[in-house]
C-alpha cells in the first residue's frame, strides 16, 4: 500500500500542475447562431455539451498521466502482490464507470435522433448548426488525434497559451458561458467505489472461509475413519529397537518352546519353566520401554518362540518394532519400520492357546550378591564347560571361585572384588553376609549367557538351598531373570 500511496501523491501533484496550466487557457467560444426562439432554447444544451466535451478531454489527459506515472513507479520499485491487485481493482472500477457513461451517451444519442426526425422540416438547418466542429475527435478509450505527452494533448485541445489579460478580454467580449450539471440516478449500483471494493474483499474472505470449512470437515472425516479402524485394537506397543526383543527371544528359545506374553497396562511380561522344571525364566518389559504403549485390557498372547524368532530375524537391528493385537485375537501383528529408508514390513503370527500356570516368586534375601561384567561371566562358563558339565560357585570373603572337575582334568577361576574408575562396567562387586557354596549345571548357565548382549553387567544372587538368580538389567527398569535350581547329592 505504500507504493500505491506514493503513486497517488505523485499523480495528484502532476494533475494539479496540469490543471493549473489548463485554467490559463480560455475555453473556445460557443458558436454564434441566428437569434430565433428555437435557437434560444437550444443554446443551453449546446453550452452544456461543449462544457462536457472539455471535461471529457481533461479526464482523458488525466488517465494518460495516471498510466504513465503508474508504469514509472512500478518499474522503479517492487510492489507487493496485494498492492498490485488493489491498484488493478481501482483501475477496473474507473472502467466500469466509463462504460456506464457510454451507455448513457448511446441512450441520449438515440433520443436526439428521434427528436430530430420529429422535426424533419428543420433538419437541414439544425444539422448545419450541430455539425460545427468544436474540437479534435476523441474517444472514451483514451486515444486522441494528437501524438506526444499529456501536456501536448491539453494544449492541442485548448489552443495556444495566451496571457491572462488577453483571456480576460476575450471572455468579456464573448457571450456568457453557462455551467450546469445534471445528476442522474445510477441504475447499475448505489454503492460507491470504496464500498464495491470492500464488498469484493468480503466475498473473497467468505469464499476462503467456506474452503477452509470444507477442508476441516474432510480432515475430521479422515480422522474419524482412522479412529473407527483403530477402535477394535486392544494392544499397540512400539519398540524403538527391534533388536531388544530379538535378543530376549534368542536367549530363552532353547529353554522354553511355547509361552504366554502377558500384556497389561504395566507392560509386557513373560514367565515360563523348562520341560525338566530345573530353570525358570522371567522377563518384564515395562510400558516405559515402549513409545507409545496402549493396552486396553489384560491380554495373553500364546506364541511359539521358534516361530517368533524366525519373524524377528527378518528385522534389521535398528528397525522399529510395533506389536498389534485386537480383542480376542487369532494372530499378533508385527510391523518393522526401517529407520534409514521407507521400507515397511508386516507379519502376522498365529497365536496358540497355552494353559500355563503363573508362579509366584517370593522376595528373597540372598547370602551373596555378585555383580560382574556379563562378558566375563560368559567367558568363565564357556571355558569350564569344556572340562565338565557342572560348576561349583563358592563365595567367601576372599572372593568368588568358579571351579569344576571332569574326565580330562580340573579347572578354577577366582575373582576378587575391585573397582575401576575409568571403566565402571569392569567392576566386580561382592556383597556377602555368609559364605555360600553351590553346584549348578553349566549347560543352563551357558544358555543364560546368551543374554549378555542385553546388558554390560550381570548380577548373581546365591543362598544355600535356594535357586541361583542370574539377572540382566534392561532400560526403563525392565529386566530378564533366570532362576536355576542347584545340584544336590548324586546330581553333582
C-alpha positions in Angstrom: 0.0 0.0 0.0 3.0 2.3 0.5 3.7 2.1 -3.3 0.0 3.0 -4.1 0.1 5.9 -1.7 3.4 7.2 -3.3 1.9 6.8 -6.8 -1.3 8.6 -5.8 0.6 11.5 -4.3 2.8 11.9 -7.4 -0.2 11.7 -9.8 -2.1 14.3 -7.6 0.8 16.7 -7.8 1.1 16.2 -11.6 -2.6 16.7 -12.2 -2.6 19.9 -10.0 0.2 21.3 -12.3 -1.7 20.3 -15.5 -5.0 21.7 -14.2 -3.3 25.0 -13.2 -2.0 25.2 -16.7 -5.4 24.4 -18.1 -7.0 27.2 -16.2 -4.8 29.7 -18.1 -6.2 28.5 -21.4 -9.5 30.2 -22.4 -12.4 27.9 -23.4 -13.3 28.3 -27.1 -16.4 30.5 -27.5 -19.7 28.9 -28.2 -20.5 29.4 -31.9 -23.0 32.1 -32.6 -26.3 31.3 -34.2 -29.0 33.5 -35.6 -31.3 34.7 -32.8 -34.6 32.9 -33.0 -37.0 31.4 -30.5 -35.8 27.8 -31.3 -32.1 28.8 -31.3 -32.5 30.4 -27.8 -33.9 27.1 -26.5 -31.0 25.1 -28.0 -28.3 27.4 -26.7 -28.4 26.0 -23.2 -28.0 22.3 -24.2 -25.2 23.2 -26.7 -23.3 25.0 -24.0 -23.6 22.1 -21.7 -22.4 19.7 -24.4 -19.4 22.0 -25.0 -18.6 22.0 -21.3 -19.0 18.2 -21.1 -16.6 17.8 -24.1 -14.0 19.9 -22.3 -14.4 17.8 -19.1 -14.1 14.5 -21.0 -10.9 15.7 -22.7 -9.5 16.8 -19.3 -10.4 13.3 -17.9 -8.7 11.7 -20.9 -5.5 13.6 -20.2 -5.6 12.6 -16.5 -6.0 8.9 -17.4 -2.9 9.1 -19.6 -0.9 10.9 -16.9 -2.0 8.2 -14.4 -1.0 5.4 -16.7 2.5 7.0 -17.3 3.1 7.6 -13.6 1.9 4.1 -12.6 4.2 2.5 -15.2 7.2 4.6 -14.0 6.6 3.8 -10.3 6.1 0.1 -10.9 9.3 -0.1 -12.9 11.3 1.8 -10.2 10.2 -0.3 -7.2 8.8 -3.8 -6.5 5.2 -3.6 -5.1 3.6 -6.5 -3.2 1.0 -8.6 -5.0 -1.7 -7.2 -2.7 -0.8 -3.6 -3.7 -0.8 -4.5 -7.4 -4.2 -6.3 -7.1 -5.7 -3.3 -5.2 -4.4 -0.8 -7.9 -5.9 -3.0 -10.7 -9.2 -3.2 -8.9 -9.4 0.6 -8.6 -8.5 1.0 -12.3 -11.2 -1.6 -13.3 -13.7 0.4 -11.2 -13.0 3.5 -13.3 -13.6 1.4 -16.5 -16.9 0.3 -15.1 -18.0 4.0 -14.6 -16.8 4.9 -18.1 -18.8 2.0 -19.6 -21.9 3.2 -17.8 -21.2 6.7 -19.2 -21.0 5.2 -22.7 -24.4 3.6 -22.2 -25.9 6.9 -21.1 -24.4 8.6 -24.2 -25.9 6.0 -26.5 -29.3 6.5 -25.0 -29.0 10.2 -25.3 -27.9 9.9 -28.9 -30.9 7.8 -29.8 -33.3 10.2 -28.1 -31.7 13.1 -30.0 -32.1 11.3 -33.4 -35.8 10.6 -32.5 -36.4 14.3 -31.7 -34.7 15.4 -35.0 -36.8 13.0 -37.0 -40.0 14.5 -35.5 -38.8 17.9 -36.6 -37.7 17.0 -40.2 -38.7 20.4 -41.6 -35.8 22.0 -39.7 -33.4 19.0 -40.0 -31.2 20.8 -42.6 -30.6 23.9 -40.6 -30.2 22.0 -37.4 -27.7 19.7 -39.0 -25.6 22.6 -40.3 -25.6 24.2 -36.9 -24.8 21.0 -35.0 -22.0 19.9 -37.4 -19.7 22.8 -36.4 -16.5 21.1 -35.0 -15.7 22.3 -31.6 -12.5 20.3 -31.0 -10.5 17.3 -32.3 -12.3 14.0 -32.2 -11.9 12.0 -29.1 -13.0 8.6 -27.8 -13.5 7.4 -24.2 -11.0 4.6 -24.8 -8.2 7.2 -24.2 -6.9 7.6 -27.9 -6.6 11.1 -29.4 -5.5 12.5 -32.8 -2.6 14.3 -31.1 0.7 12.4 -30.5 3.0 13.2 -27.7 2.7 13.7 -23.9 -0.5 14.5 -22.0 0.6 18.2 -21.8 0.7 18.3 -25.7 -2.8 16.8 -25.8 -4.1 19.5 -23.4 -2.5 22.3 -25.4 -3.9 20.9 -28.7 -7.4 20.8 -27.1 -7.4 24.3 -25.6 -5.3 26.2 -28.3 -2.1 28.2 -27.9 -1.4 29.6 -24.5 -2.4 33.2 -24.0 -1.8 35.7 -21.3 -4.3 36.3 -18.5 -5.1 39.8 -19.7 -5.9 38.5 -23.2 -8.1 35.7 -22.0 -10.0 38.2 -19.8 -10.6 40.4 -22.8 -11.8 37.5 -25.0 -14.1 36.2 -22.2 -15.6 39.7 -21.7 -16.3 40.1 -25.4 -17.8 36.6 -25.9 -21.2 35.5 -24.7 -21.6 34.4 -21.1 -20.9 30.7 -20.5 -23.4 28.7 -18.5 -22.2 25.8 -16.5 -24.7 23.3 -15.4 -24.6 19.7 -14.1 -27.3 17.2 -14.0 -27.1 14.2 -11.6 -28.9 11.2 -13.0 -29.6 8.2 -10.8 -27.2 5.3 -11.3 -29.2 2.3 -12.4 -26.3 -0.1 -12.0 -25.5 0.2 -8.3 -25.9 2.6 -5.4 -22.6 1.6 -3.9 -19.5 3.8 -4.0 -16.2 2.6 -5.3 -14.8 2.0 -1.8 -18.0 0.1 -0.9 -17.7 -2.1 -4.0 -14.0 -2.8 -3.2 -15.0 -3.7 0.4 -17.8 -5.9 -0.9 -15.3 -7.8 -3.2 -12.9 -8.3 -0.3 -15.7 -9.5 1.9 -16.9 -12.0 -0.8 -13.3 -13.3 -1.2 -13.0 -13.7 2.6 -16.3 -15.6 2.7 -15.2 -17.9 -0.1 -11.9 -18.6 1.7 -13.8 -19.4 4.9 -16.0 -21.8 3.0 -13.0 -23.5 1.5 -11.3 -23.8 5.0 -14.6 -25.2 6.4 -14.7 -27.9 3.7 -11.1 -28.8 4.2 -11.6 -29.0 8.0 -14.7 -31.3 7.5 -12.7 -33.5 5.2 -9.8 -33.8 7.7 -12.3 -34.5 10.5 -13.9 -37.3 8.5 -10.5 -38.9 7.8 -9.6 -38.8 11.5 -12.9 -40.3 12.3 -12.3 -43.1 9.8 -8.9 -43.7 11.3 -10.4 -43.9 14.8 -13.0 -46.3 13.7 -10.4 -48.5 12.2 -8.2 -48.4 15.3 -11.1 -48.9 17.7 -11.1 -52.7 17.9 -7.4 -52.8 18.6 -6.6 -53.7 22.2 -2.8 -53.8 22.2 -0.4 -51.5 20.4 3.2 -51.3 21.6 6.0 -49.6 19.7 9.6 -50.6 20.5 12.3 -48.3 19.2 14.8 -51.1 18.6 13.5 -54.5 17.4 16.9 -55.9 18.3 16.0 -55.8 22.0 13.1 -58.3 21.6 15.2 -60.4 19.2 18.0 -60.9 21.8 15.5 -61.7 24.6 13.7 -64.4 22.5 17.1 -65.8 21.3 18.2 -66.1 24.9 15.2 -68.1 26.1 14.1 -70.1 23.0 16.3 -73.0 23.9 14.8 -73.2 27.4 11.2 -72.7 26.5 9.4 -73.5 23.3 5.8 -72.2 23.9 4.9 -69.4 26.3 2.4 -66.7 27.0 3.2 -63.0 26.7 1.1 -61.4 29.4 0.1 -57.8 28.4 -1.4 -55.3 30.7 -1.2 -51.6 31.4 2.2 -52.1 33.2 3.9 -53.6 30.2 4.6 -57.0 28.6 5.7 -59.9 30.9 6.8 -63.5 30.3 7.3 -66.3 32.8 8.0 -69.9 31.8 9.8 -73.0 33.0 11.7 -75.5 31.0 10.5 -79.1 30.5 12.7 -80.6 33.2 11.5 -77.9 35.7 15.1 -77.0 36.6 15.2 -73.5 35.2 12.7 -70.7 35.1 12.8 -67.5 33.0 11.1 -64.2 33.9 11.0 -61.2 31.7 9.4 -57.8 32.2 9.4 -55.0 29.5 7.7 -52.1 31.3 5.4 -49.7 29.5 8.1 -47.0 29.6 10.2 -49.2 27.3 7.6 -48.6 24.5 6.5 -45.4 22.9 3.6 -45.3 22.6 2.1 -48.1 24.6 -1.6 -49.0 24.7 -3.2 -52.0 26.3 -7.0 -51.6 27.0 -7.3 -54.8 29.0 -5.3 -57.8 30.2 -4.3 -60.0 27.2 -2.4 -63.3 27.0 -0.6 -63.9 23.6 0.4 -67.6 23.3 3.3 -67.7 20.9 5.7 -70.4 19.7 9.2 -68.9 20.3 10.8 -70.7 17.4 8.2 -69.2 15.0 8.6 -65.8 16.6 12.4 -65.9 16.2 12.0 -66.7 12.5 10.0 -63.5 12.1 12.3 -61.4 14.2 15.2 -62.4 12.1 13.6 -60.6 9.2 14.2 -57.3 11.0 17.3 -55.2 10.9 18.9 -54.3 14.3 17.9 -50.7 14.0 14.4 -51.3 12.8 11.4 -50.1 14.9 9.0 -52.8 16.0 5.3 -52.4 16.6 3.2 -55.1 18.2 -0.5 -55.0 17.5 -3.4 -57.2 18.6 -7.2 -56.9 18.6 -9.7 -58.1 21.1 -9.8 -61.9 21.3 -7.1 -62.2 18.6 -6.2 -65.1 16.5 -2.9 -63.5 15.3 -0.4 -61.0 16.6 0.7 -58.4 14.1 4.4 -57.3 13.9 5.4 -54.2 11.9 9.0 -53.4 11.2 9.8 -49.8 10.1 13.3 -49.0 8.8 14.9 -46.0 10.4 17.1 -45.4 7.3 14.5 -45.8 4.5 10.8 -46.0 3.7 10.8 -49.8 4.0 7.8 -51.2 5.9 7.5 -54.9 6.7 4.4 -56.5 8.3 3.9 -60.1 9.6 1.1 -62.0 11.3 1.9 -64.9 13.7 -0.8 -67.3 14.6 -1.5 -67.5 18.3 -1.7 -70.6 20.5 -4.0 -71.5 23.4 -1.4 -72.3 26.1 -2.6 -73.4 29.5 0.3 -72.1 31.7 0.4 -71.6 35.4 1.9 -68.4 36.7 4.3 -69.0 39.5 4.6 -66.5 42.4 8.3 -65.9 43.1 8.8 -64.8 46.7 11.2 -62.0 47.6 14.4 -63.5 48.9 17.3 -62.0 50.9 20.4 -63.7 49.4 23.6 -64.5 51.3 25.8 -63.4 48.5 25.3 -61.0 45.6 28.0 -60.7 43.0 27.9 -58.0 40.3 30.4 -58.6 37.5 30.9 -57.9 33.7 28.5 -60.1 31.7 31.2 -60.8 29.1 33.5 -62.2 31.9 30.7 -64.4 33.3 30.1 -65.8 29.8 33.8 -66.5 29.2 34.1 -68.4 32.5 31.0 -70.6 31.8 32.2 -71.4 28.3 35.8 -72.2 29.4 34.7 -74.5 32.3 32.0 -76.2 30.1 34.8 -77.7 28.0 36.0 -79.6 31.1 32.9 -80.5 32.9 29.1 -80.4 33.0 28.9 -78.8 36.4 30.4 -75.8 38.1 30.8 -75.1 41.8 30.3 -71.4 42.8 31.8 -70.6 46.1 31.5 -67.1 47.6 33.8 -66.2 50.6 35.4 -63.1 52.0 38.4 -63.7 49.7 36.2 -63.5 46.6 34.1 -65.8 44.3 35.5 -69.0 42.9 34.2 -70.9 39.9 35.6 -74.5 39.8 34.9 -77.7 38.0 36.2 -81.3 37.8 35.9 -83.5 34.7 37.3 -86.6 33.0 40.2 -84.6 31.4 41.1 -82.6 34.5 40.1 -79.8 36.8 39.7 -76.0 36.4 39.1 -72.9 38.6 38.6 -69.2 38.2 38.7 -66.8 41.1 37.5 -63.2 41.1 38.2 -60.7 43.8 36.2 -57.5 44.3 37.7 -54.5 42.7 36.6 -51.2 41.1 37.8 -49.3 38.0 37.0 -45.6 37.9 37.8 -45.2 34.2 35.7 -48.3 33.2 33.0 -48.9 35.8 31.5 -51.7 33.6 34.5 -53.8 34.5 33.9 -53.6 38.3 33.5 -56.7 40.4 31.4 -56.1 43.5 30.8 -58.9 46.1 28.2 -58.3 48.9 28.4 -61.2 51.4 26.5 -61.9 54.6 27.7 -65.6 54.9 29.8 -68.0 52.8 27.9 -69.9 50.1 29.0 -72.9 48.0 26.6 -74.4 45.4 26.9 -76.5 42.3 25.0 -75.8 39.1 24.6 -77.2 35.6 26.9 -75.5 33.1 24.6 -76.3 30.2 21.9 -74.0 31.6 24.4 -71.3 32.6 25.8 -71.2 29.0 22.2 -70.7 27.7 21.7 -67.9 30.2 24.8 -66.2 28.9 23.2 -65.7 25.5 21.6 -62.6 27.1 25.0 -61.0 27.6 24.3 -58.7 24.7 21.4 -57.1 26.6 23.5 -55.7 29.4 27.1 -55.0 30.2 26.8 -56.3 33.7 25.2 -59.4 35.3 24.1 -60.0 38.9 24.4 -63.4 40.6 22.5 -64.0 43.8 23.1 -67.1 45.9 21.8 -68.6 49.1 22.0 -72.1 50.4 19.2 -74.4 49.3 17.7 -71.5 47.1 17.8 -71.4 43.3 20.5 -69.2 41.7 19.3 -65.9 40.3 21.0 -64.6 37.2 19.7 -61.1 36.3 20.3 -58.8 33.3 19.1 -55.3 33.8 17.4 -53.5 30.8 16.4 -49.9 30.1 13.4 -48.3 31.9 13.7 -50.7 34.9 13.0 -53.7 32.7 14.8 -56.9 33.3 15.4 -60.5 32.2 15.9 -63.0 35.0 16.9 -66.7 35.1 16.4 -69.0 38.1 18.4 -72.2 38.3 18.0 -74.9 40.9 21.3 -76.2 42.4 22.5 -79.8 42.1 22.3 -81.8 45.2 23.6 -85.2 46.3 24.3 -87.6 43.4 23.5 -85.0 40.8 26.8 -83.3 41.4 
